[in-house]
């Protein structure tokens, strides 16, 4: 038994223009955000320590 495919809603007029403005705002905000070095973040540092520790003990069981 086939599942019916629903039509994709299309925006026209002011709704489409408003959506386009919102998309442009979000893209501009994303492009203007400052670059961050993820390797300096505490979560990343903790993850690296866990991985290094697990790799150290993984060799014992081979």
N, C-alpha and C positions, 0 to 999 in steps of 0.2 A: 504494500500500500504506500503510495507516494505522499510525501508531505507537501502541501501547497506552499509555493514561494510567494512571500508578500512583497509588494512593491516598496521600493526605497523612497522615503519621503523626500521631496525636493522643496527647497526654500526659494521664494520669489520676493521681489520688491524690497520693502524696508526690512523684513526679517533677514533676508540674505545679506543686505548691506550691514546690518547690525552684527551679524555673525562674522562677516569679513573684518569689521573694525576690531572686534574682540580678538580674533585670530592674530591680526597685525600687532595689537597691544601686547599679547603674550609673547610673540616672537621677538618684539623689540625689547621687552623686559629680559627675556632669556639671553639675548645677544649682549645686553649691556651689563649683565651681572659680572662681578669680579671673578677671575680665575682663582681656584683654590687648589692647593697641593694636598691631595687626599692622603698621602703618606704621612702627613703630620697630625692627622686626626686620631683621637684616642681609640676609637673603634677599630680602625685599620691597624694600629700598633698592636692592640690586643689580639686581633685575628692572626697577624704575622707570628706572634709569640706562640699561639696555640698550634699553628701549622708547623713551626720549627720544632716544637716539643713533640708533636705527634710523629714527625719524620724521624726524629732522633730515636724514638722507641719502636718504630715500625721495623727497623732493621734487625732488632733482636729476635723477631719471630719468623724470619725468613730462613 
